[in-house]
Amino acid sequence: MNDSNLKKFRVNLGKKIKKRRLELNLSQPQLAIRLGNKDKQVVNRYEKEGANPTIFNFIELAKALEFTLDELLDFTDLEKPESN
């Protein structure tokens, strides 16, 4: 994976996490608690900075967001324009 693809992946992952968190009506601190009382900065880094979680953290994120791993890594819904 080249740097451009990695950056795009991280950005999309951050968008997906934030989108799902908001769908579940969770704040960053609430999601952090679901992740095992991690600091909300962990969630913020995923959403804003495109942090690169370990596979264990991917599994924990999917559980916390009530997703399968496939759903967490499926970014097709981010490509659709949002309707108001």
ZADREN-480089 format. One line per field, with one value per residue (C-alpha): residue number from 1; residue in three letters; x, y, z. Coordinates in nm, 2 decimals. Layout:
residues N
n <- NUM ... .
res <- ALA ... .
xx <- X ... .
yy <- Y ... .
zz <- Z ... .
This chain:
residues 84
n <- 1 2 3 4 5 6 7 8 9 10 11 12 13 14 15 16 17 18 19 20 21 22 23 24 25 26 27 28 29 30 31 32 33 34 35 36 37 38 39 40 41 42 43 44 45 46 47 48 49 50 51 52 53 54 55 56 57 58 59 60 61 62 63 64 65 66 67 68 69 70 71 72 73 74 75 76 77 78 79 80 81 82 83 84 .
res <- MET ASN ASP SER ASN LEU LYS LYS PHE ARG VAL ASN LEU GLY LYS LYS ILE LYS LYS ARG ARG LEU GLU LEU ASN LEU SER GLN PRO GLN LEU ALA ILE ARG LEU GLY ASN LYS ASP LYS GLN VAL VAL ASN ARG TYR GLU LYS GLU GLY ALA ASN PRO THR ILE PHE ASN PHE ILE GLU LEU ALA LYS ALA LEU GLU PHE THR LEU ASP GLU LEU LEU ASP PHE THR ASP LEU GLU LYS PRO GLU SER ASN .
xx <- 0.00 0.15 0.15 -0.15 -0.36 -0.27 -0.36 -0.70 -0.76 -0.69 -0.91 -1.20 -1.16 -1.18 -1.49 -1.65 -1.59 -1.73 -2.03 -2.12 -2.05 -2.30 -2.55 -2.53 -2.56 -2.24 -1.99 -1.62 -1.59 -1.88 -1.71 -1.38 -1.56 -1.69 -1.33 -1.23 -1.21 -0.95 -0.90 -1.13 -0.81 -0.78 -1.12 -1.03 -0.71 -0.89 -1.15 -0.93 -0.58 -0.64 -0.46 -0.36 -0.51 -0.38 -0.59 -0.69 -0.81 -1.00 -1.19 -1.26 -1.37 -1.61 -1.76 -1.80 -1.96 -2.19 -2.04 -1.87 -1.51 -1.64 -1.89 -1.62 -1.39 -1.66 -1.63 -1.88 -2.14 -1.89 -1.89 -2.26 -2.36 -2.56 -2.91 -3.05 .
yy <- 0.00 0.33 0.64 0.79 0.48 0.45 0.81 0.76 0.45 0.62 0.92 0.69 0.49 0.80 0.91 0.57 0.57 0.92 0.85 0.53 0.69 0.97 0.71 0.54 0.88 0.84 1.11 1.05 0.98 0.73 0.54 0.55 0.38 0.11 0.06 -0.03 0.31 0.45 0.82 1.01 1.13 0.78 0.82 1.17 1.05 0.78 1.03 1.34 1.22 0.89 0.68 0.33 0.08 -0.26 -0.56 -0.61 -0.24 -0.30 -0.58 -0.37 -0.08 -0.30 -0.44 -0.09 0.04 -0.27 -0.35 -0.66 -0.61 -0.61 -0.34 -0.13 -0.16 -0.10 0.26 0.26 0.44 0.73 0.77 0.85 1.21 1.28 1.40 1.68 .
zz <- 0.00 -0.10 0.12 -0.07 -0.03 0.34 0.40 0.22 0.42 0.75 0.66 0.56 0.87 1.08 0.89 0.93 1.31 1.35 1.13 1.32 1.66 1.58 1.45 1.79 1.96 2.14 2.25 2.21 2.58 2.57 2.28 2.47 2.76 2.53 2.42 2.77 2.94 2.70 2.70 2.46 2.28 2.14 1.97 1.86 1.70 1.51 1.38 1.32 1.26 1.10 1.36 1.25 1.50 1.56 1.46 1.82 1.83 1.50 1.67 1.97 1.76 1.56 1.88 2.04 1.72 1.69 1.36 1.21 1.09 0.73 0.81 0.98 0.68 0.41 0.31 0.02 0.23 0.26 -0.11 -0.13 -0.10 0.22 0.17 0.39 .
